[in-house]
Amino acid sequence: MNSSEKSYYERSLSLLFISFCSGFTAFHYQVVWYQWLMSHPGFDFINIHWTAILFIAGFPLGYWLGSRLFLNLNTHTRITVFILFQLLFVVFALFSKVILYQWLLNRHFVQSTQFFQIVFALFFAMILPPVLMSASIHLLFRTFEKQESVPLFSLYKYYVSGIIISLLVSSILHISLMGVENSIYLGAFLNFWCAVIALIHYSITKAQKPKGRRQFL
């Protein structure tokens, strides 16, 4: 493997790593927020089934969003939007307890007239991460489709793999080892590095002229 092939292989792995982390963090946030909601009186109706439905519904919605709304953007705008998405996840993760638990629930739950508005806001907040995460995968593919040949299917395959791994280790890693509240920083940390890696990847591919497309599965 020469230096050019090695560089391409490493760049392809970085895209797959970002896809994996996106799936991992998307489900990670759902688990943490579900734990917070279940600990609040009056919101036990938001069970694991509703959480799973919202998460699964966010997958195709995000794919549609990425394939329709971001199709006509240029490459620079696409990578900018992708990085903004990742930073949005970081900010929302760090302040999610304040937004969902301390502010939205504790302050406004006592007002019964706003109950349905609060429920709508909670459902919207829980479906937003999987929608934007799924959309960011399509956005990632469109950003580098001229320089790389990592299939969209492979990116989503690693995205789903991240979801599965998060599902398997959530009860151990998120709760037993780190605690529910502290584990939210793990997702924020991964999203931040996804933004950094994507920016580095874009800078490298922009500086190099494409020398033909290789297939990476």
Buried (B, 14 or more C-beta within 10 A) or exposed (E): EEEEEEBBEEBBEBBBBBBBBBBBBBBBBBBBBBBBBEEBEEBEEBEEEBBEEBBEEBBEBBBBBBBEEBEEBEBEEBBBBBBEBBBBBBEBBEBBBEEBBEEBBEEBBEEEEEEEEBEEBBBEBBBBBBBBBBBBBBBBBBBBBEBBBBBBEBBBBBBEBBBEBBBEBBEEBBBEEBEBEEBBEBBBBBBBBBBEBBBEBBEBBEEEEEEEEEEBE
